[in-house]
Amino acid sequence: MSTNSLIHTGIFLLILLSDLFGQSYTSYHTGNKEDRVTKPIGGIVMMGGSRESDEAMKWFLERSKGGDVLVLRASGSDGYNDYLFSELGITVNSVESIVIHERNAIGEKYIWQKIEQAEAIWFAGGNQLNYVNYFRDSPLRRRLVDAVKNRNVVIGGTSAGMAILGGRYFSARRGTIQSDQALLNPFNPRITIESKDFLELPLLDRVVTDTHYSQRKREARHLVFMARAQDGPFDFVNGIACDESTAIAIDGTGKACVFTKEGRQGNAYFIQINCTVRRGYPESMKEDQPFTWWKNNRALVVYKVTGDTSGKKWFS
C-alpha cells in the first residue's frame, strides 16, 4: 500500500471514530419506523422512582391513543423500549429512547422532529440537573412546551424525571441534600430551588415535587423546598411527593389517581400551606439557623393517599 493510501485510510478512520465517539446523542428505536399521527388526550404521570407501577404506565400509554412514545434520558440505554412497546399489553406505534450525552444535542434536528412527532413523552430517572442543563432555554424546551400546550401530548417522568415537572424545582445544581442538613440550615448552598420557565405544566405551576419520599426520609427537606420556593409570605407553593414504586396520574381536570406497583406499598403526598393561618411564611428561615415552620401545628395541610393497582384512590 502506498504512503498516500495509508494517509487517506488514517484520515477515514479518524473521521469514523469521531462520528462514533463524538455523537451528542444515541437513539434506540422499537416498532414502526413510520410516524403515526393520533389525537392524544393529555395528562401527567409523576412516579417516585425505583420500579415502575405497571398500571400507571398503562394509563400513560393509553392516553397516547396508539401513537409514538418518546423516552428522553441523560443516561442509560433502551431499558424502556420493550417494556413500553410489548410488555404492558397496550398498543403503541413505536417507542424510541434518545439518550442525550451533551448539551450540543439541543441543536439536533432529528431530536426536534421526534419531539414534534411524539404523542407521549417520558423522562427517565438519573440526575435532574442534566435535564435542566440540556432542555431549559433551548429549542428542545420550546418543542416540549408546544407538544403539551398545542398537541395535548401526555407527559411524565420518574425520580429525576418527576423532579423537573413542577413549576418550582430542586435542580440539584450543587448535588443532593439530606433532610437533617436542610433543617439545620435552610440556606445550605446545596438547596438550589429554581423557577425559571421550563416545561410549563399549568396544573403544576405552583408545585415543587420530591421523590423516593419515605424511603429516603425526604419529608423534612421537601418542606424546606416549599418554603424556599415562596417569593413572599403570601406566595403559596404546594408540594407533591411520591414514595418509590408509586405514581400519580393527573388528567385534564386535575383528578390525581394514585397507583402503586403490585406487591409494593407506597403513598402519594399532597401538601398545602394552610392559608387560614395569617402570614404562612415559616417562623424561622435564616442562614445557619435551624428551620422552624410550626404555626401551633397548623402551618401545613397534608393529604396522604395510599396507592394500589386500581388507581381508584384519588385527590383533586
N, C-alpha and C positions, 0 to 999 in steps of 0.2 A: 504494500500500500504506500502511495506517495505521501510526502510530508503535507501537501495541501489537503489530501483526503483525510489525513489524521486530524488536521486542524479543523476542517469542516465537521468531522464526526464529533470532535470535542465540543464545538460550539453547539451542535444539535443536542448533545446530552445535557449541556448546561441549561439550555432553554427548557428541555423536557423536565429536568429536576426542579427548575424554578417554577414551572407550572404545577408540578405535583406538590411541592412543599410551600409554595407561596400563595396557594389558594386561600382566599379570605373566608370561604365557607365550604361546607360539604353537604351534599344533598343525598337523601335516601328515599327512593320512591317505591310505593307499593300500590298496585291497582291499575286503573285505566290511565293511560298517558294523555288521553284527550280530555280537555276541560268539560265539565258538565255544569250548566247553569241551572240552579234551583232557587227557590224562594225560602231562605232560612227564616225562622221565626224568633231569632234572637235569644237572649238570656245570658246569664253569667254563672259560671261554676267556680267556686273557691274551695280548694282542697288543702288540708292541713299538713300534708307530707306523708312519708312512708308509703305503704301500699295503697293503691287507688281503690276507691269504692266503685265496684263494677256498675252498680245501679246508677250512680251519679254520672258515670261516663256514658252509660246508655242514654240517659236523659240528654247529655251534651250532644251525642251523635244524632239522636232523633231530631233535634232542632235544626240540624243542617239540612234536613229533608233530602237525604241521599246525595248530597253534594261532595265537595272536596274538602278534606281536613288537612290543615297545615299545622305542624308542630314546630315551634321555634325554640331553639336551645342554644346555650352558650357552652355546653359540654356534653359528653356522651355521644350516642350514635343513633341507631334505629330501633331502640327498645320499645317504642310505642307503635311501630308500624303494624306488625301482625296483630298485636293486642287490639288496636282500634279497628283494623280492617276486617279481621275474620274471627276473632275470639269472643266477641261480645254478642254476635248474632244480629247486629244492626247493619243494614246495607248502606254503604257509602261508595262513592265513585272512586276515591283514592285517598291514600294517606301519604303525606310527604313530610319527612323530618329534615329541617335545614339547621345545621349546626354552624353557628357563626363563630369564627375564630378571632376576628379583629374588627375594629370599627370601620375599616375600609369597605367592609361588606355593605354598608348602608348605601353605597353608590351602585350596587349591582342591580341592573335592571331585571335580571332573572328573579331575584327575590321580590322586587316590586310587583312583578307580574303575578307571582304566586300568592302574594297577599291580596291582590286585586281579584284573583280567581277563587279564593277560598270562601267556603260557606261556614267554616268553623275554624277557629284559631286557638291553639293551646300553647301555653308557656310551661315548659318543663321546670323541674327544680334545679338547684345549683346555687349560684351567687347572684342575688338580685342587682348588685352593682353593675354586673356585666350588662344586664338588660337596660339599666338606666343609661349607661355609657353608650351602648350600641343604638338604642332606639330614640331616646329623647333628643329633641332638636335635630331631627334627621328626616330625610324623605320617607324612611320606613315608618316613622311615627305618624306622619301625615296620612299615609295609606292605611294604617291601623285605625286611626280615628275615623276616616271615611268609611272603612269597612263596617264599623259598628253603627255609625250615625246614619249612613245613607243606604246600606245594603242589609242591615239587620243581622249581621253575622253573629253567631253565638261565640262567646269568648270565655276563656277560663285559664286556670293555672294551679299548680300545686307547689307548696313550700315557697321557694323564691318567686315562682310564678304567681302565687297568690299575693305575696308581699307587695307586688307592684300594682295591683289592681285598684287600690284605694286612691282617692284624690290627694290624700296626705300619706306619705310612705316613708318607712325606715329604709334608707338607701344602703346601709352598711358600708358607707364610704370609708370608714376607718376600722372596719371589722365589726364583729358582733359584740353584744354586751349581755351580761347576765343580770337577773333581777336584783340581786343584792348590790351590785355595782351601781345600778341605776338609782336605787333607793338612797344610797349613801351620797350620791352627787347627781342630781337630775340634769346637770350641765356637763356631765362627763363628755369629753371630746368624741367618744365613740357613739354618742346618741346623735345621729345625723338624720333629722326629720326634714323631709323636703316636700314641697307642694307645687313645684313648677309643673306646668301643664305636661301631661304625659299621655295617658290613654283616654282620658275624658269620658268616664262612665258616669252618667248623671246620677244613677242610684247610689253610687259610692263616692260622690263628690266630697262629702264632709265626713269621710270614714278613714281611719287608719287601721290596718289589719295586723294580725300576728298568727303564727303557725306553730306546729309541734307544741301545742299550748301547755297542757298539764304535764305532758311527758318531760318537758324541759323546764318546767316551772317558770313560765314566761308571763304569768298573770301580772306581777307587780311591774315589770318593765313596760308592759303594754299600757298600763295606766300612766306611766311617765311619758310614754309616746303620745298618748292622748292629750295630756297637759301641755307638752311641748308643742303640739300641733296647733294649739289655740293661738290666735292672734291677739286675744284680749279676753277679759273676764266674761264677755257675753258672746264670744265666738265659739259656739258649742260644736265640738268634734266628737263623733261617735266612734265606737270600737267594734270590730267584728273579728272573732278568732275561732280557730278550729283545732281540735285535737288531731292526732295522727289518724290516718285511715278514715277520716270524717270529712264530709263535703257539704257545702251549702249551694243549692241550685236556686237561682233567683230568676223568676220570669219577668215579663214586662210590667206587671202590676206591682212588683215589689214583694210578692209572696216568696218567701225563702224556705224551701224544704230542706230538711237535714237528713243526709244519708250517712251510714257507717258500713264499712265493709263487713260482709258476713263473717262471723266468728270473732270480730273485734268489738271493743266498746269505745265509744267516743262521744264527745259533746261539741256543740257549737255555742258560742257566747256572743250575745248582742248587748253592748254596753252603752248606756246613755248618761250624759251629765244630767243630774237632777235639776231641771230648770225651775223648780219651785223654790230652790234654795237661793237666796239672794247672793249675787256675785259668785258664780260657780267656780272661780279660779281656786287652785289649791291654797291652803293656809301657808305653806312653806315650800317655795320652789326657788332656791338660791344656790349659786355655785358653791360647791364644797360643803353644803349643809344637807342634813337628811331631808328627804321629801315627805311632806305630810299633806294628805288630802282626805279629810275626815268629815267635817261639817256635821258633827254629832251623829255619825253613822248614816247620813243622808246625802252624801256627796254624789253617789252614783246609783243608778238603777241597772241591775244586771239580770238578763234573761238567759237562762241556760236551757238548751234544748238537746235532749238525748237523741242521737241518731239511730236509725235502724235501716234494714234493706228496703223497706217500703217507701221511705221518704214522706210518710203521711203526717209526721210532726213538722210544724212549720211556724214561722214567725213573720209578721208583716213588717 
